[in-house]
Amino acid sequence: MRFDFLTLADAANNGPEGKLNVLGFGVRVLTFPQLPGASPLAIVGAVTADVAEAGEYDVEVRIEEPDGRSAEVAKARTSLKAKVTDERVPTGITFILGFVRPFRIEGKYIIRASVGDVVAEYPFVVRLSPRDAGDAKTGEPAPG
């Protein structure tokens, strides 16, 4: 079993015929005018497995903050059942977790997701938006 992907997005849902619809796939930087700040987000992941790996699996998603704190976003048990009976064709689990979570400090955050013993990580950054369009090198305000 392996992760195909794990990402942060603006929003996501399961569409018709099992298609995954993702808006803002691959968010790497969240910018807020002030902290703490929050925004609706989605964690999207997919795990691929062989038909022989069908069974019950624990799924856990956590977010680690820049200061080392770790908070659980979701924990569940899911059943990986083969929708395809041909053992040469892999099957899998796709998951979407929609959430609004306050971010309190700037820095690098890490999403850690596990399905059974398989783990994936997705880093992203939270930062404050610049207050003006000043000189990025000196920090001096733009002439006006």
Kinemage of the C-alpha trace (Angstrom):
@kinemage 1
@onewidth
@group {chain A} dominant
@subgroup {mainchain}
@vectorlist {calphas} color= white
{ca met a 1} P 0.000 0.000 0.000
{ca arg a 2} L 1.238 3.530 -0.754
{ca phe a 3} L 0.055 7.132 -0.774
{ca asp a 4} L -0.594 8.456 -4.282
{ca phe a 5} L -0.875 11.981 -2.922
{ca leu a 6} L -1.587 14.079 0.144
{ca thr a 7} L -2.277 17.770 -0.304
{ca leu a 8} L -3.908 20.850 1.138
{ca ala a 9} L -6.560 22.558 -0.989
{ca asp a 10} L -9.070 25.372 -0.794
{ca ala a 11} L -11.989 22.909 -1.103
{ca ala a 12} L -12.819 19.437 -2.429
{ca asn a 13} L -15.694 17.023 -2.919
{ca asn a 14} L -16.500 13.652 -4.405
{ca gly a 15} L -18.244 14.138 -7.729
{ca pro a 16} L -20.283 11.802 -9.876
{ca glu a 17} L -18.793 8.456 -10.847
{ca gly a 18} L -16.234 8.669 -8.024
{ca lys a 19} L -14.366 11.616 -9.509
{ca leu a 20} L -12.529 13.843 -7.080
{ca asn a 21} L -13.092 17.584 -7.536
{ca val a 22} L -10.391 19.742 -5.955
{ca leu a 23} L -10.215 23.547 -5.924
{ca gly a 24} L -6.848 25.119 -5.167
{ca phe a 25} L -4.936 21.807 -5.215
{ca gly a 26} L -1.469 22.002 -3.673
{ca val a 27} L -1.768 25.024 -1.372
{ca arg a 28} L 1.721 25.674 0.036
{ca val a 29} L 1.329 29.116 1.648
{ca leu a 30} L -1.580 30.427 3.739
{ca thr a 31} L -1.498 34.195 4.180
{ca phe a 32} L -3.565 35.961 6.827
{ca pro a 33} L -3.937 39.705 7.591
{ca gln a 34} L -3.594 38.873 11.299
{ca leu a 35} L -3.005 35.872 13.534
{ca pro a 36} L -4.716 33.956 14.869
{ca gly a 37} L -6.510 33.519 11.554
{ca ala a 38} L -8.662 30.830 9.968
{ca ser a 39} L -9.998 29.876 6.572
{ca pro a 40} L -11.987 26.927 5.190
{ca leu a 41} L -9.557 24.304 3.852
{ca ala a 42} L -9.509 20.684 2.737
{ca ile a 43} L -6.951 17.945 3.235
{ca val a 44} L -7.126 15.546 0.298
{ca gly a 45} L -5.375 12.194 0.054
{ca ala a 46} L -5.388 8.958 -1.880
{ca val a 47} L -3.912 5.584 -1.025
{ca thr a 48} L -3.464 2.768 -3.545
{ca ala a 49} L -3.399 -0.886 -2.562
{ca asp a 50} L -3.493 -4.292 -4.147
{ca val a 51} L -6.687 -6.302 -3.957
{ca ala a 52} L -4.891 -8.638 -1.542
{ca glu a 53} L -4.507 -5.726 0.944
{ca ala a 54} L -8.280 -5.281 1.366
{ca gly a 55} L -9.329 -5.033 4.999
{ca glu a 56} L -9.923 -2.658 7.894
{ca tyr a 57} L -7.487 0.229 8.385
{ca asp a 58} L -7.063 3.030 10.898
{ca val a 59} L -6.801 6.463 9.303
{ca glu a 60} L -5.317 9.391 11.219
{ca val a 61} L -4.548 12.955 10.157
{ca arg a 62} L -2.618 15.384 12.364
{ca ile a 63} L -1.222 18.881 11.915
{ca glu a 64} L 2.115 19.732 13.516
{ca glu a 65} L 2.708 23.404 14.260
{ca pro a 66} L 6.052 25.248 13.967
{ca asp a 67} L 6.549 25.029 17.747
{ca gly a 68} L 6.242 21.230 17.693
{ca arg a 69} L 2.671 21.005 18.963
{ca ser a 70} L 0.620 18.363 17.208
{ca ala a 71} L -3.168 18.307 16.932
{ca glu a 72} L -5.396 15.562 15.626
{ca val a 73} L -7.630 16.641 12.728
{ca ala a 74} L -9.314 13.287 12.150
{ca lys a 75} L -9.164 9.694 13.269
{ca ala a 76} L -11.309 6.942 11.800
{ca arg a 77} L -11.455 3.305 10.810
{ca thr a 78} L -12.192 2.514 7.201
{ca ser a 79} L -12.689 -0.550 5.107
{ca leu a 80} L -10.562 -0.973 2.003
{ca lys a 81} L -12.703 -3.143 -0.233
{ca ala a 82} L -11.729 -3.998 -3.747
{ca lys a 83} L -14.198 -2.611 -6.278
{ca val a 84} L -12.245 -4.431 -8.949
{ca thr a 85} L -11.907 -8.189 -8.775
{ca asp a 86} L -8.948 -8.425 -11.153
{ca glu a 87} L -5.880 -8.752 -8.919
{ca arg a 88} L -3.726 -6.996 -11.526
{ca val a 89} L -5.684 -3.756 -11.035
{ca pro a 90} L -4.987 -1.766 -7.847
{ca thr a 91} L -7.751 -0.335 -5.700
{ca gly a 92} L -7.652 2.322 -3.023
{ca ile a 93} L -9.053 4.896 -0.658
{ca thr a 94} L -9.567 8.578 -1.410
{ca phe a 95} L -10.353 10.880 1.504
{ca ile a 96} L -11.338 14.522 1.938
{ca leu a 97} L -11.342 16.319 5.276
{ca gly a 98} L -12.964 19.730 5.192
{ca phe a 99} L -12.106 21.917 8.169
{ca val a 100} L -11.711 25.413 9.571
{ca arg a 101} L -8.803 25.576 11.991
{ca pro a 102} L -7.297 28.625 13.644
{ca phe a 103} L -3.612 29.138 12.900
{ca arg a 104} L -1.958 31.041 15.736
{ca ile a 105} L 1.690 31.490 14.687
{ca glu a 106} L 3.726 31.976 11.521
{ca gly a 107} L 5.987 29.229 10.257
{ca lys a 108} L 6.113 25.760 8.759
{ca tyr a 109} L 3.244 23.372 9.483
{ca ile a 110} L 3.164 19.698 8.535
{ca ile a 111} L 0.141 17.560 7.742
{ca arg a 112} L 0.815 13.917 8.655
{ca ala a 113} L -1.620 11.310 7.407
{ca ser a 114} L -1.464 7.590 8.048
{ca val a 115} L -3.514 4.714 6.733
{ca gly a 116} L -2.470 1.622 8.609
{ca asp a 117} L 1.336 1.679 8.636
{ca val a 118} L 1.685 3.930 5.576
{ca val a 119} L 2.485 7.582 6.346
{ca ala a 120} L 2.652 10.704 4.174
{ca glu a 121} L 3.637 14.274 5.069
{ca tyr a 122} L 2.698 17.558 3.458
{ca pro a 123} L 4.416 20.774 4.599
{ca phe a 124} L 2.947 24.252 4.196
{ca val a 125} L 3.683 27.729 5.541
{ca val a 126} L 1.494 30.195 7.425
{ca arg a 127} L 2.513 33.840 7.248
{ca leu a 128} L 1.173 37.341 7.732
{ca ser a 129} L 0.387 39.367 4.645
{ca pro a 130} L 2.578 42.421 4.119
{ca arg a 131} L 0.916 45.579 5.403
{ca asp a 132} L 2.093 47.670 2.468
{ca ala a 133} L 4.002 47.265 -0.761
{ca gly a 134} L 7.266 48.531 0.726
{ca asp a 135} L 10.772 47.529 -0.304
{ca ala a 136} L 11.089 43.790 0.363
{ca lys a 137} L 14.871 44.075 0.915
{ca thr a 138} L 14.963 46.989 3.374
{ca gly a 139} L 11.486 46.854 4.859
{ca glu a 140} L 11.125 50.595 4.179
{ca pro a 141} L 7.701 51.815 3.062
{ca ala a 142} L 7.254 52.481 -0.629
{ca pro a 143} L 7.604 56.144 -1.604
{ca gly a 144} L 4.239 57.714 -1.865
